[in-house]
């Protein structure tokens, strides 16, 4: 992303200092409450609930009261005891509608089945027992107290997810308000860093919120280029949805009944952002405008009819949408989505049990996957039977054992430190994260391989996870091995809402060869941000070049790989290197590394070519198609003489085609000198575009050998699947 004020860079050291005080800011009382052991057992046959807890307080009985939800308007006393256990013989009918407060002296702990299953970082709201404004007030209070909206929040390890139970009797979670979501009068929910909002109904209309706002924290609220890491799904927004965001933000399966003129409406005409991603969403009353956004990828959305502009500066891709904007230099409508499987999600079924809905694969889709009354096509899996629910602190040993036993993995929000990678080694296995759960290589030095390794198996799904690296590794994510030959056209592998982050949060030097490598055939990627961090705890400029090393964001060696919404930034060699056949990419966003110190340290093809192309289709590839591609020069940490020869490179071959390419310069003195293969012009004289390049007259790149990781790169505990 691009930051247009140097003061932003200066501020990050202060931001990290603030982050270090996060735990100090938590109250001593809350720390004490969380340290108290709590347990609840529901006996279905007897329909009673037994609570137990570890001792707390100094004297007197423990007072037990019950409410229908964590923030219920009314809690009724149901007992008193001097013991450390209590049985409620007449709980509420629904076992998940029993929240118990156990109080002694001035300390109160809450015990519930939902907390026991999902842990302390998932928050549930129930309109049946709560006022309309309760959830909004609770979420916004967290936003203020733990820094989720400001600079401090960008590097916190705090993770959270807010889940709303279906509305009852026509009620909603909207307490009323007016104006755009950014205004105080709108009574909006403000969603912060590493936060997720999910509806627990079968369809989006089952949960209705008033308005939602994501607040930029740079340049006095005008700059959203660092508004990252948040998501929403399966929700209706009734009044205004001001999704003022950039990379690694996902809005899926939404019903938007009204929205202000600009989707990124902060009441400031100088706003800019570097987003973003919306999919499987229906706008019912007005056509939104992405004004102020550099680019955006929208998939399978439905808009009201109309011909008005919908905003965006450089690269707007609309795929499988109903009533998209007309095609022009900026806008690229694509009629269908050739193959897609929507991301799985958590919901409450009619029997009152938690389930995971796993959508099925669809081909040539237009519009949304659901209707006002139909969840859509797919499989419903029982959470407690088929899934292992992680909690922060779970280890790779526990997670891999659960996978091996046949369970899928639901990652509750958290920061998961690994001694070894998670190994997805069976057909149809699913990893599903909530609240931007982080799979992180720290604090151990033992894991020199990476975060996740997926075998070459049908139907694997990896979704909703952030991969961090605080140690040097070969990969962060790898799918399939080098010898992979199987095809999965009937049941492809899906990676959805995946972030790989190199640098930013660690304090020592690290080296990674590639963030993600896709060796399997028939992989579908649905929204990636692969990011070698351009700011964070390290010093900026030339020093970062040697502190945070990573050659490639993405290497594709598999055939028939399809990617939707690919964001890849700041890697030190080819940011995307595509070597497989029949690959497709729909939307690509890139900024080259800011911090190459000089041209000699950043030259490709044996030193004959300045810099590295952002998107490189290898010379040996015979068939490839990508559309909607932007690369933007920001050479700020250099000697002032660093350039990049080509934004994009591809072989001059009849069946290799790249469309709607755009380059420009945002900052710094260096330029991208050509759009593709020495054609299209330089950013020195402004924005340059090439509508289509197919077996063109440009200079084909030199042949070169690519050195990829191999079996010798793996430690002994990795058992490669043959």
N, C-alpha and C positions, 0 to 999 in steps of 0.2 A: 504494500500500500504506500501511498505518497503522503507525506506530511509537509505542509507548505509554510511552516514557520520554524525557524531554527530553534526557537525557544522550546519547542516540543522535545527536541533531542536532549537539551540541557536538563529538562525536567525529569527524565527517566531515572537518573541516579537518586533523586529525591523520592520518586515513586517507590523504588525498591526499598529504601530506608523505611518508609512508612509501612510497607508490607511486612517488614520484620517485626513490627509491633502488633500484628493482628491478634495474636493469642493474648497479649497483655490487655487488649481492649475488651476481651470477654469478661463478663462479671464472674467474681469468685463463686457466686451462688450457682450459676449455670455449670461451672466446672464441677462443683460438688454434686449437683444433680446427675450429671452424666457419668460420674464415677460410681454411682449407686447401682448395684446389680438389680435387674428387674426381670421377672419371668411371668408369663401368663399361659395357662393351659385351658383350652375350651373342650368340654366333654359334650359331644354332639348327642349322645344317647340320653344323658341326664339333663342336657341343656343347662349346664352351669359353668361358671368360669372361676378358676382358682388362680389367685395372684400370690406371688412371693417376691421378696426384696431383701437386700442386705440392710443391716441396721444403720440408722441415721438419726440425728437429733439427740438431745440429752436426756429427756424425761417425758413421761406421760404416754398415753395411748397413741396409736396411729389411727387417724381418721380417714375413712375411705368414702369417697363420693364418686358418682357415676354420671357421665354425660354421653350424648350420642356421637360426639366428635371431639377432637382435641380442643377446639375453640367454641364449643357449644355455649349458647347463651345461658343455659341452666345446667348446673350440676347438683344432683340430689344425694344427700348423705345416705349410704346404704349399710354402714357398719363402723365399728370401732374395735380395736384389738391391741393387746400388748405383744402379740406374737408377730412373727415375720411372714405370716401367710394369712390369706382370707379367701373364703369361697362365697361368691355371689350366686345364690340359688335361683334368682329371677332376673337374669340379664335381659337386655333388649333382644328382640327376636333375631335380628341380623347380628352375627357374631362380630362383624367389623364395626358395628355401631355401639361399641362398649369401650369407652375411654375412662379409665379410673385415675382419680387423683388420690394419692396417698400422702397425707400431711402429718408432720410431727414438728412441733415448735414452729419455726419460720421457714421450714424447707418442705417443698412439695415436689413429688416426682409423678410423672404420668406414665401409666402402663396400658398398653393396648396390643392387640394382635398385629395391627398394621405396623406399629413401631418395631415389634419383635421380628417381623418378617423382613421389613425393608430398612430398618436402621434409622439413625437420627438425622440423615440428610434428605429424607423424603417427607414432604409435608402434604397432608390430605385435608381437603375442605369439603364440607357437606352442607348444602343450602337447606336441607331438611331440619338442621339443628342450629344454623348460624344465620346471622343477619347478612344482608346483601353486601355490606361494606367490609365484613370481617376479613375475608381473604385478602382484599386489596390492602387494608391497613397492615395486616401481618406481613405480607410480602414487601411492602414499601418500608416497613420498619427494619427489616433485614437489609434492605437496599441501603438504608442510611447508616446502620450501625456497623456493618462489616465492610464498608467501602466498595460495594459491588458496582457502583456507578462511576466512581472517580478513578484517578490514575492508580490508586492503591489496588483497586480490584483487578487490574489487568494481570497481575502476577501472583495473586493469592492462590493458595492450594485448597481453599474452601470450594466445595461443590454442593449444589442443591437442585432439587426438582420439586415443583409444586403441582400436585394433581387434584383435579376438581371432579367430584362425583356428579353424576347426572342430576340436572334440575328436576324438581318435583312440583306437581300441581301448577304448572305454568310460571313458576318463579324463575328468576335469573340471578346471576351474581353481579348484576349492574345496580349500583346504588344511585344512579342518575348523575347527570352532568351535562355540560354543553361545551361547544368549541372544539378546537383541534386537541388531539391527545397530549400535546406538549403544554397546554395551558393548565393553570391550577384549577380552573373551573370544570375541567373535564373529569376530575376524580379518576385518573388513569392508574392502572397498574404499571409500575416501572420495573422493567426486567433488566437485571444486571449481568455482570460477567459470570460465566460458568453456571448459568441458570436455565432451567427448562420449565415450560408450562405444558401440561398435558391434560386432555379431557379423557375421562374414564367411561364415556358412553360408547355405543357402537358406531354412532355417526356424529359428525361435528355439531349438529343442531341440538344434541343432548346436553351440551354445556354452553351457556351463553355468558360472556363477559361484556363489560361496558366498553372500555377503550384501553389500549395498550400502547406504551411508549418506551422506546429505548433512547436514553439520553447520552448524546456525545459529551465527552469530557475535555476535549481539546479546543483551544482557541475560543474560549468563552462559550462553548456549546455549539459552535458552528462547524466543527471538524469531527466527522464520525469515522475517520480512516483507521482509528484504533478501537472501534466499537466491535469487538470480536466475541466469539464463544458464547452463544446463547441460542435457544431454539424454542419452537412452539409446534404443537400438532393436535389435531382432532378437536378443534375449538371453534366456536362461533364468536366473532367480535361484532357487537351490535352497532357501535357508534363510530369509533375511529381506530384504525390500525396504523400507527406511525412507526414503521419498522425502519428506524434510522440506524443502519448497520453497515458493516463491511464484511470481510471474509469470515469463514467458519461460523456462519449464522444460517439457520435453516428454519423455514416456515413451511409446514406440510399439512395437507389434509385439513384445510381451513375453509370456513364459510364466513365471508366478510360482507356483512349486510350494509355497511356504509363505510366510507373512508373519505378523509379530507382530500383536497385537490392533489397534494403531494404525499406520496407514501412516506417520504422523509420530511415531514412537516415540523420544523422547529421554530417557525415564525421568523426565520432569518434568511434573506435571499442570498447570503454568502455561503450557505451550507454546501459542503461537499462530502462525498463518501466514496468507498471503493468496493461496494457490494456487487452482488449478493445472490441469494438463491431462494426461490419460492416454487413449490410444486404441488400438484393435486389439489388445487384451491379454486373456489368459486366466489367471484365478486358478483353480487346480485343487483346493486343499484347504481354504481358509478364506476367509471374507468379511472383507475389510479394513474398517477404521473410520477415517474422516477426521476424528476428533475433534481439536479445536483449530484447524481450518481455517475461515476465514470463508466461503469458497465453493470450489467445484470443478466442473469440467466433465469428464465421462467419456463417451467415445464408443465404441460398438461393442466393449464388454468383455463377457466371460463370467464370471459368478460362480457359486460353488456355491449350491444352493438354501438358503433360510433366511429368517427374518423379522426378524432382529435389526437394530437401528439401525446405520447406517454413517457416522454423524457429520456434522459440518458445522453452521455456525451460522445462515447466512442464505439461501444460494442454491446448491443442489446440483442439477445437471442431469445426467440419465443418458439418453443417446440411443442407440437401437439396441442396448441391452444385454440380455443374458440374465440373468434373476433379479435385476433391480434392486430397490432399496427401494420400498416402497409410497409412493404419492403423499401428501404432506401439505404444510403451509405451507412447509417448507424444501426438500423433495425434489420434483423434477419429472421423473418418468420419461416419455420420449417413445419410442413403440414402434419407430420405424424411423428410419434416416438416409436422407432422400429422394434425395440424389445425393452421391456421394463418390468421390474417387480418392485412394488412400493415397499418402503421400510416397515418392518413389523412394529407393533405398538401394544402397550398394556391397556386393558380395559376391564370393567366389571360386567360380567355376564348376567343374564336374567335369573340365574340360580344364586346370585349373590357372591359368586366366587371370582377371584382374579384369574384372568386368562390373557394369553398373548395371541393376537391375530397375525397370522403370517400370510400376506397376500400372495396370490399365484402370479406366475409369469403371464404377461400379455404382449401381443404383437400389434404393431401399427396402430397404437392407441391415440385417440383424440379425446380431450376432456378429462374429467375426473374419474376416479376408480370407484366412487361411492355414489349413493343417491340419498335423498332426505330420509329414506326408511330402510336402506339396505347397506350393510357393512361392506359389501363387495365380495368378490370371489377370492377364496382362500381357505386356509386351515385354521381352526381354533385349537389352541393347545392349553391345557390346564397348567397354571403357573406352578403350583405346589407339587404336582406329579411329574411334570416333564422338565422342569427347570431348576437350576441351582441359583439362588439369589445371593449375590455377594454383598458383603459389607466392607467398608473401608477397613483395611488391616488384613483382609484375606490375602493369602500368598499364592504364588504360581503353583505350588504343590497342591493346594486345595482346589484351585480352579482346574488344573489339568486332570486331577483325579475325577472331578465331576464330569468333565468332558469325556474321559475314558469310560465312565460308567454309563454313558448314553444320555446324559442330561445336557440341555442347552444352558447358556449362561446369561443371566440378567444382572448387569453391573449397576448396582445402585450408585448414586453420586459419590465420588470419592477419588482419592489419589493413591493408586495401587502400585506399590513398589515390588519389583520382581527380581528374583535371583536367577531366573531362567525364563525363556519366552513361553507365552501361551501357545500350545501346540494343538491346532485344530485338525484332528486326524481321522475324522469319519464323515461319511456322506450326510448331508442335510444338517450338519451342526450349525448352531447359531450363537453368535456373540452379539448381545444387544446392550448398549449403554444408555443410561438416563442421566440428565444433568451434566453433560459433557464430562463423563467419567474419564479419568486419565490413567492410562497404562504407562508406567514410568520406570525407567531404568535407574533407580537409585534406592538406597545409598550404596548398594553392593558393587564391587568391581568384578564379580564373578560372571555376570551376564555380558559376554562380549559379542553376542550374536544379534539380539534385537528384541522387539516387543512381542510380535505375533508371527508365527509361521503357520500357514495353512497348507495342508496336503492337497494334492491334485484330485479332489473328490467332487462328485456332483452336488449341487445344491447348497454349498456352504454360504452362509450369510454372516458378514461382519459389519456392524452398524453402530453409529453413535459413539465413537471412541476417539480420544485424543492420545496420540503416541508422543511421549516426551523422551528425551535422551539426556541424562546427566552424566553418562559415561560414554566412552568410545565404543562403537559397535559396527558390525558389518552392515546391517539393515535396521530399519524400524519395522516394516511390514514386508513379508514375502509370501507370494502365493505360487505354489508349485515349485518343482526343482528344474534343473537345467535339461534333464532328459525327458521332460514331460512330452507325451505324444497323444494322449487321450483327448477326445473331443466331448464337450458337454452341451451340445446344442439343444437337447431336450430339457436340460435342467442346469442352466449356467450357474456360475458363482457370482454372488452379489457383494459389493462393498459400497456402503451407503453412509453419508455424513462422516467422513474420515478426515481427521487432521493429523499431520505429522509435523512436529515442531523440533527444529534443531537450534539449540541455543536459546537465549532469552532469560532463562531462569537459573541456569547453573553458574557457578563461580570459577570453574576450572576449564582448561582447554579440553576439547573433545574432537574426535574425528570419526565421521560416519561415511561409508562409501556411497550408499544410496538410501533415500528415505523409503521408497517403495519399489519393489520389483514384481512384475506380473509375468510369470512364466507359463501359467496355465492358459489353455485355449478357452474361448467362450466365457470370459470374465466381463461383467458389466459393472462399471463404476458410476455411482449416482451421487455426485457432489464431493469433491476432494479439495482440501487446502493443504498443500505441501509447502512448508515455510521454513526456510533458513532465516532465523529471526534477524531483522535489520536493526533492532533496538532491544534493550533489556538491561540485565545486570552488568554486562560487560561494557568496557569503554568502546566508543564508536570509532569510525574512521578506519585507518589502515590496520590498527591492532586487531580488529575483529577478524580480519582475513586469515590470521594464523591461529586465532583462539577457537573459532567455531568452523571446523572444516567439514564440508560435505560436497561431493562431486555432483551428484545427480538427484533431482527430486523424484523422477519417475523413469524407470526403464521398463519397456514392454517388449518381451520376446515372444509372448504367446500370440497365436493367430485368433482372428475374429473377436478381438477385444473392442468393446464399445464403452466410451466414457461420455458422461453428461456433466457439464459444470465443473471444469478442471481449472483450479487456481494453483499456480506453481511459481514461487518467487525466491530470488536471491541466491540460488545455488551457484556453485563455482565453476561448473563446466556445463554441458548440455543439460538444461533444466528438465526437458523431456526428451528422451532418446527412444525412438520407436523403431523396433527391429522386426516385429511380427507382421504377418500378412493380413490384409483385409481389415485393418484397424480403422476405427471411426472415432472422432472427437467432435462433440457438439458444444461449443463455447470453450474458449481457453483465455485465461488472463495471466499476465506475467509482468513482473519488473525484474530486470537483471540485478546482479549483486551491486549494491551501492559502493562496496568497499575495496574493489580491486586497486591495489596501490599504484600499479603502473601497467603499461601495455605488455611488457615482457612477461609479467606474471599471469597474464590473462589473454592467451592467444591459442587458437585451436589449429587442428590439421597440420601438426608438426611445426607450429609457429608461423605458418604462412598466412593465417587469417586472423584479423583482430577479433578478439572476444569469442564467445560461443553463442550460437543461435539458441533462442529460447525453446524452440520446438524443432527437433531434428528428426526427419524421416531418413533412415539410413539408406545409402546408395543401393544396397542389395534388395530393397523392398520393391515388389512389383505392383502391389495394389493397396491403396490407402485413400481415405477421404476425410477431411476435417473442414469445419466451417465455423465462422465467428471467432476470430483469433486476434488478440491484442497484446502487444508488448510495448512497454513504456519506459523510456530511459530516465534513470535517476542515478547519475554517477556523481555522488557527493563525497565519498570517502577516498578520493584519488588524488593524483598529482595534477589533475586538470587536463590530462592528455589521453585519457582512456576512452576508446570508442568500441562499438560492436559493428562488425561488418554487415551481418544479416540478422534481421529479426527471426526469420524462418528459413530453413533449408530442407530441400527435398530433391530426390532424383528426377531428372527429366525423363519421365516414363509415361506412356499413354494412359495408364490406369492409376496414377498418383495425382490427386487433385486436392488443392487447398484453396478455400474460398473465404471471402470477406475478411481479409487480413488488414490490420491497422497498426501503425507505429506512431509514436509521438514522444516528445521529451517533456517531463514534468519539472526537472530540476537538474542542476549541475551543468558542467561545460561540455561533457562528452555527448556523443550522438550515436544513434543507430543509423548506419550509413545507407542501408537498403532494406526494403521490405522482405524480399525473398530472392535468393540466388543472384545477387548483385543487380536487382531490378527494383523499381518502384520509388526511388528517391530517398533523401535523407531527412531526418528530423531537424536538421539545422535550419530548414526553411518551413517548418510547421508539420502538421499532421499529414501522413502519407498513407494511402490506401491502395490495395490491389484487390480487385473484385474476384478474380479467379486466376490461379496458376495451374496449368495442366500441360505437362510436356512442353514447357515454354522455352523462350529463347535465352533465358538467363544462364549464367555460368554454373554448371553443376558442381557441387562441392568435391574436393579431393577425396579419393578413396582413403579410408583409414581403418585401423584395427581398434576395436573397442575392448578394453580389458574389463571383464565383468567378474563379480565374485563367483567362486566355485566351491566345491566340497571342501577344499583345503582351508576355506575361510571359516568353517564351522567348528565349534568346540565339540568335545567328545560326547556331550550329553544330547546333542541333536541327532536323532535317528531319522535319517532321510528316507522319505517314502519313494520307493522305486516304481 
